[in-house]
Amino acid sequence: MIRSVSEVILYVEDDDDDAFLVQLGFQKAAVPNPIVVVPNGREAIDYLAGTGKYSSRADEPLPCLLLLDLKMPGVTGLEVLKWIRTTPRVSTILVLMLTSSNQDADIHRAYLQGANGYLVKPSKIEDIVIMAKAVKDYWLLQNRQSSWRPAAHGSSDGF
């Protein structure tokens, strides 16, 4: 059974064209989960921490899956990943790196930081649809994830 349609996929991407194509690919692959796009690593952390304009969990729920670009200005994807894996209430969120880098060093660093998977962004919409179907079939249908989350404390999880 696919995760609830109300569970969002958070996509951290600084390129509007890439964000559009991935959203289109997921739509064509019949992924029912809405994709929320944030344009950079700082906003991803704010979203996950529930701070600033993302303070309402009713409006900005924690994602069931995070698609994370690697190379972004400011806070990079690896820095976001490190923050996630060291922040107890979000540390178990599934994180797939979705990037244009096919460099072994980047792949290695992503897995060392705790990425669940590493996908190189396809350039053609047909290939994006194939990738989206694979993500849906494995990460959203077959994979099991704990729904347990530690209680939020009054302290800030700042970066």
N, C-alpha and C positions, 0 to 999 in steps of 0.2 A: 504494500500500500504506500502510495506517495505521501510524503509529509503534507500536513495540512496546507491547503491553498493560502491560508492566512499567514503562514510562515514566509517571511521575506528572504530573498537572497540579497545580500549587500555586495555591491560591485564598486570597488575603489579604482577609479580610472581618471586620469587627467586629460585624456584626449577624447573630445566629444564625438568624433567620428567613430573611434573604436567602441565607445560606450553604446552608440546607436546600433552599430553592426552586431555587437554581442546581444543586445536586447532583442533585435530583430531575429537573430539566430535562435535564441531561446524561445521566442514566440513561435517561430516556424517549427521548432522541435516539440511543440505542444507542452512546454513546461508551464504548469499552471501557477507556480509561485511568482508573485510580483518581484521585480528587480528594482531595488532602490540604488541609485547611483550617487556616490559622493565623489567630489573632484580631486581629493588629495588625502594624504595620510593623516594630517591634523584633523580633518573633518571625520575621518573614519574612527579615530580615537574618541572624538567628541560623541559620535553616534553610539559607539559601543559603551562608552562610559555613561551615556545618558545625561550629558551636560550641554549647556548653551541652548541653541535652538533645537537640540535633540533631547530635551529633558523630559518629554512626555512619552513614557513607554507605551501608552495606549496608541499614540500616533506614530511612534518610532520603535516598534518591537525589536527585540534582539533577533538577529537573523539565524536561520537554520544552516546557512552556508555563506561563506565569504569568498568572493573572487577578488584577488588582490594583485594589482599591478606592482611590478618590482621597482622600476625606475621612475620616480616622481620627484619633482622639485620639493624642497623642504623636507618633510618627514617621508622617508622612503618606505617602500613596501616591507623591507626587512626590519625596519624600526617599528613599524606597526605590528608585524608578526611577533617581534620580541616583546612588545608591550602586551599583546594578547596573551602570550604564553606565560607571562609573569603576573597577570591580573586574574585572581582566582575566579571571579564570577563570570568571566568570559573565556577562560583558558581552554575550555574544551570545544569551543566553536570550531567547526570544520573550516579549514582554510586551504583553498586551492590558489596557488600562484597562477595568474593568467597574464603572461607577459610576452613581449616580442624577443626577449633574450633567450638564445639557445646555448649560451656559454656554460661549460661544465662548472666553472667556478661559481656562477650565480645559482645553478641548480643545487650544487653541494651546500652552499651557504643557506639556501632556503630550507633544505631538509634539516640542516643542523639547528636552525632556529625553530623547527617544529611544524613546517608545512605538511599538510596531509597529502598534497599532490602538487605537481608542477606541470602546467600546460603551456605550450607555446601558442600564441594567438595565431590562428589561421588568417590568411589574407583574403580568401574567397568566402562568400556567404555560404556556399554549399558545404565547405569544410567546417565553418562555424556551426552550422546546423548539425553536422555529424558529431562534432565535439559536444554540443549542447545535449544531444540525445544520449551520448555516453555518460555525461554528468548526471542527467536525469536518471538513467537506468541504474547506475551504480550508487552515486552519492545520495540521491533522493528516494530511490525505491528499495535497493538492496541493503545498503549500509545501515547499521543500527547505531544510534547515538543516545547517550544518557540525557535525559531531560533535567537531571539534577543540576541546580545552580546554587552556590552558596548565597546566603542572605547578604544583601548590600549593607554596608556599614556607613556610618556618617562621614567617613574619611574620603578624601578625594583620591582618585586613581590617576593623578596627573602624570604627564609625560615630561 
